[in-house]
Amino acid sequence: MSKKIILITGGAGFLGCNLTRKLLEEGHKVIVLDDLSTGRLQNLIDFEKNENFEFIKHDICDPIDVRADWIFNFACPASPPKYQKDPIQTIKTSVWGSFNLLELARKYGSRILHTSTSEVYGDPTVHPQIETYRGNVNPIGIRACYDEGKRCAETLFFDYKRKFDLDIKVVRIFNTYGPYMDPDDGRVISNFVVRALKGLPLEVYGDGKQTRSFCYVDDMIKALLLMINSNSDVIGPINIGNPGEFSINELVKVLESLFAKKLSINYKNLPQDDPMKRKPDITLARELLGWEPKINLNEGLENSVKYFRSVISEYNADPFSCDSCLQ
Ligand SMILES: NC(=O)c1ccc[n+]([C@@H]2O[C@H](COP(=O)([O-])OP(=O)(O)OC[C@H]3O[C@@H](n4cnc5c(N)ncnc54)[C@H](O)[C@@H]3O)[C@@H](O)[C@H]2O)c1
């Protein structure tokens, strides 16, 4: 494959830094642009001396002028506590940030891939979720800054395609986990594993019967690479995720067998608009990209536990305080 100049916005975050590693291994030049609001420079430390790597601290809500062949837009906080902390900035990032990147892609004729989310389906009434399902989102709830922001970003991407024939790609990512997740980010897997490692009770919201699908990061990165390399008529939106469906209580059981002990649980109230079911229909990804996830929950969790074990010592005593992020 020819060497490309690749801009990764949000590249200091979980998915972005995993993709950066892979693209540098393939010999591309990678420019990471990140405002470090939820990402960490620590995630990029391995690439510091790589001559193909560059880091720019920048908020995508401000215009940018960087020439790139490909743009991956990951910039946006992804965990509910983080995106709800400054909901207006979250919407601005999704919508205004996307606008700035689309203008950039237009200026240089770049291919641009946008990471949308399963949250565009809201609390779904169709199960499993297929791309043609239009979703069930509460537009004024506390999750709307993220869900509606991402929905509007998809609209913008498709309007740029229709109006300027821009080379766009849109993927809808379902819950993904693995090494380089922020131990402090408040998503269920990082939360459970870090608390289990610290000997703290796991926090289960509601009765734990709500279901989620969990995709291991290596599978996700493979899908993103297949998508960016696909023909220009493969636009999306395409669901990318693992169709294995687990209730939160079942996730606890898998972790108990990994830790070989009973884990104590604190039950808490279900947050507003928390979806009850989540499972991607990945027929389209199978057909168009020849992709399906290969790594099962047990194997993925084992790798994740190893990673979290190695990094939580870097954090302050309270792993759940945002101040403990190494930024
Ligand atoms: N991880 C998942 O399970 C998941 C699921 C669905 C969608 N996604 C999407 O994938 C993308 C990456 O998610 P992640 O899990 O790596 O999250 P993350 O929070 O680890 O990474 C997001 C990165 O974007 C940066 N960022 C946020 N706002 C920015 C701004 N205005 N300007 C520049 N940088 C900014 C953050 O500092 C961070 O480095 C997000 O857009 C998210 O919505 C992720």
The ligand as an SDF file (V2000), in Angstrom:
LIG
                    3D

 44 48  0  0  0  0  0  0  0  0999 V2000
  -15.2000    3.3240   22.3780 N   0  0  0  0  0  0  0  0  0  0  0  0
  -16.4530    3.0640   22.0820 C   0  0  0  0  0  0  0  0  0  0  0  0
  -17.0240    2.0940   22.5760 O   0  0  0  0  0  0  0  0  0  0  0  0
  -17.1980    3.9430   21.0960 C   0  0  0  0  0  0  0  0  0  0  0  0
  -18.5110    3.5930   20.7840 C   0  0  0  0  0  0  0  0  0  0  0  0
  -19.2100    4.3940   19.8710 C   0  0  0  0  0  0  0  0  0  0  0  0
  -18.5930    5.4670   19.2700 C   0  0  0  0  0  0  0  0  0  0  0  0
  -17.3180    5.7730   19.5970 N   0  0  0  0  0  0  0  0  0  0  0  0
  -16.7360    6.9790   18.9840 C   0  0  0  0  0  0  0  0  0  0  0  0
  -15.3780    6.7660   18.6530 O   0  0  0  0  0  0  0  0  0  0  0  0
  -14.6350    7.9620   18.9030 C   0  0  0  0  0  0  0  0  0  0  0  0
  -13.4490    7.6450   19.8110 C   0  0  0  0  0  0  0  0  0  0  0  0
  -13.9330    7.1010   21.0280 O   0  0  0  0  0  0  0  0  0  0  0  0
  -12.9430    6.6790   22.1890 P   0  0  0  0  0  0  0  0  0  0  0  0
  -13.5580    5.5250   22.8690 O   0  0  0  0  0  0  0  0  0  0  0  0
  -11.5670    6.5670   21.6860 O   0  0  0  0  0  0  0  0  0  0  0  0
  -13.0920    7.9490   23.1500 O   0  0  0  0  0  0  0  0  0  0  0  0
  -11.9720    8.7980   23.9150 P   0  0  0  0  0  0  0  0  0  0  0  0
  -12.6870    9.7280   24.8290 O   0  0  0  0  0  0  0  0  0  0  0  0
  -10.9610    7.8760   24.5030 O   0  0  0  0  0  0  0  0  0  0  0  0
  -11.2920    9.5940   22.7330 O   0  0  0  0  0  0  0  0  0  0  0  0
  -11.8140   10.7790   22.2110 C   0  0  0  0  0  0  0  0  0  0  0  0
  -10.6450   11.7070   21.9330 C   0  0  0  0  0  0  0  0  0  0  0  0
  -11.1470   12.9090   21.3540 O   0  0  0  0  0  0  0  0  0  0  0  0
  -10.5000   14.0270   21.9660 C   0  0  0  0  0  0  0  0  0  0  0  0
  -11.3990   15.1780   21.8210 N   0  0  0  0  0  0  0  0  0  0  0  0
  -12.6090   15.3700   22.3940 C   0  0  0  0  0  0  0  0  0  0  0  0
  -13.1350   16.5420   22.0020 N   0  0  0  0  0  0  0  0  0  0  0  0
  -12.2320   17.1040   21.1520 C   0  0  0  0  0  0  0  0  0  0  0  0
  -12.1980   18.3220   20.4270 C   0  0  0  0  0  0  0  0  0  0  0  0
  -13.1910   19.2110   20.4980 N   0  0  0  0  0  0  0  0  0  0  0  0
  -11.1070   18.5820   19.6680 N   0  0  0  0  0  0  0  0  0  0  0  0
  -10.0840   17.6970   19.5880 C   0  0  0  0  0  0  0  0  0  0  0  0
  -10.0580   16.5290   20.2640 N   0  0  0  0  0  0  0  0  0  0  0  0
  -11.1270   16.2370   21.0350 C   0  0  0  0  0  0  0  0  0  0  0  0
  -10.2610   13.5920   23.3840 C   0  0  0  0  0  0  0  0  0  0  0  0
   -9.2590   14.3250   24.0510 O   0  0  0  0  0  0  0  0  0  0  0  0
   -9.8930   12.1180   23.1830 C   0  0  0  0  0  0  0  0  0  0  0  0
   -8.5150   11.9730   22.9730 O   0  0  0  0  0  0  0  0  0  0  0  0
  -15.6020    8.9740   19.4980 C   0  0  0  0  0  0  0  0  0  0  0  0
  -16.0180    9.8640   18.5080 O   0  0  0  0  0  0  0  0  0  0  0  0
  -16.7470    8.1220   19.9720 C   0  0  0  0  0  0  0  0  0  0  0  0
  -17.9710    8.8110   19.9270 O   0  0  0  0  0  0  0  0  0  0  0  0
  -16.6050    5.0380   20.4970 C   0  0  0  0  0  0  0  0  0  0  0  0
  1  2  1  0
  2  3  2  0
  2  4  1  0
  4  5  1  0
  4 44  2  0
  5  6  2  0
  6  7  1  0
  7  8  2  0
  8  9  1  0
  8 44  1  0
  9 10  1  0
  9 42  1  0
 10 11  1  0
 11 12  1  0
 11 40  1  0
 12 13  1  0
 13 14  1  0
 14 15  2  0
 14 16  1  0
 14 17  1  0
 17 18  1  0
 18 19  2  0
 18 20  1  0
 18 21  1  0
 21 22  1  0
 22 23  1  0
 23 24  1  0
 23 38  1  0
 24 25  1  0
 25 26  1  0
 25 36  1  0
 26 27  1  0
 26 35  1  0
 27 28  2  0
 28 29  1  0
 29 30  1  0
 29 35  2  0
 30 31  1  0
 30 32  2  0
 32 33  1  0
 33 34  2  0
 34 35  1  0
 36 37  1  0
 36 38  1  0
 38 39  1  0
 40 41  1  0
 40 42  1  0
 42 43  1  0
M  CHG  2   8   1  16  -1
M  END
$$$$
